[in-house]
């Protein structure tokens, strides 16, 4: 599920997805963006992306705000959910999460 609003150069996305784990050299937790949200990110990626297709964003889960960069993966985008975000909001693997994302060129 995704809702999209644009405010000039800033695009706001409302995204709902499941917390998943990717086990690389260390476990990382992500929200895999649904296809419609990934399409919205892809449309903005050309002006925002820096190396390897990473897209910087600002985000909010519950009361926790954060900055990160989404990873392009398997034709979509994965949003890293840092430990501080997950702990602050009590998120676990498999939880369904609602995230507000802001795509803009000032995101950290």
C-alpha positions in Angstrom: 0.0 0.0 0.0 1.3 3.4 -0.9 -0.1 7.0 -0.8 1.8 9.7 -2.6 1.8 13.5 -2.3 4.2 16.0 -3.9 5.1 19.4 -2.4 7.4 21.0 -5.0 10.6 19.0 -5.1 9.6 17.0 -2.0 7.6 13.8 -2.5 5.9 12.2 0.5 5.0 8.5 0.5 2.9 6.7 3.0 4.0 3.0 2.9 2.8 -0.1 4.7 4.9 -3.2 4.7 6.4 -6.1 6.7 9.7 -6.0 8.6 12.0 -8.5 6.9 15.6 -9.7 7.5 18.4 -9.9 5.1 21.3 -11.9 6.3 24.5 -10.6 4.7 27.6 -10.5 6.8 25.4 -9.3 9.6 21.6 -9.3 9.9 19.8 -6.2 8.6 16.2 -5.4 8.9 14.2 -3.7 6.1 10.8 -2.8 4.9 10.4 -3.9 1.3 8.5 -1.2 -0.5 5.4 -2.4 -2.3 5.5 -2.1 -6.1 3.5 1.1 -6.3 5.8 2.9 -3.9 8.9 1.5 -5.6 7.5 2.9 -8.9 7.2 6.4 -7.2 10.7 6.1 -5.9 12.1 5.0 -9.3 10.4 8.1 -10.9 12.4 10.4 -8.5 15.6 8.4 -8.3 17.3 10.1 -11.2 17.5 13.4 -9.4 18.1 11.9 -5.9 20.3 8.9 -6.3 24.0 8.8 -5.4 26.1 5.9 -6.4 24.8 2.3 -6.7 21.2 3.6 -7.1 20.9 4.5 -3.4 18.1 7.0 -2.7 18.4 9.2 0.4 15.2 9.7 2.4 13.9 11.1 5.7 11.3 8.8 7.4 9.0 8.5 10.4 7.7 5.4 12.1 5.4 6.2 14.9 7.2 8.9 16.9 10.6 8.1 15.6 12.1 10.1 12.8 15.3 9.1 10.9 17.4 9.5 7.9 18.7 6.7 5.7 19.1 5.6 2.1 17.0 3.0 0.4 18.7 0.2 -1.4 17.7 -0.9 -4.9 17.2 -4.7 -4.8 15.3 -7.2 -6.9 13.8 -4.5 -9.1 12.4 -2.6 -6.1 13.6 -0.7 -3.1 14.3 -1.8 0.5 14.2 0.7 3.3 16.7 -0.1 6.1 15.1 0.0 9.6 18.0 0.8 11.9 18.2 -0.8 15.4 17.4 2.6 17.0 14.2 2.9 14.9 13.1 -0.7 15.6 13.9 -0.5 19.3 12.2 2.9 19.7 9.0 1.6 18.2 9.2 -2.0 19.4 9.3 -3.5 16.0 10.1 -7.1 15.4 10.5 -9.4 12.3 7.2 -10.0 10.6 5.5 -6.9 12.1 3.5 -4.7 9.7 4.8 -1.2 9.7 3.4 2.2 8.5 6.2 4.5 7.4 6.0 8.1 6.1 8.9 8.8 3.7 10.1 12.1 2.3 12.1 12.0 -0.9 14.0 15.2 -1.5 17.5 16.3 -2.3 18.1 17.6 1.2 17.5 14.2 2.9 20.5 12.9 4.8 
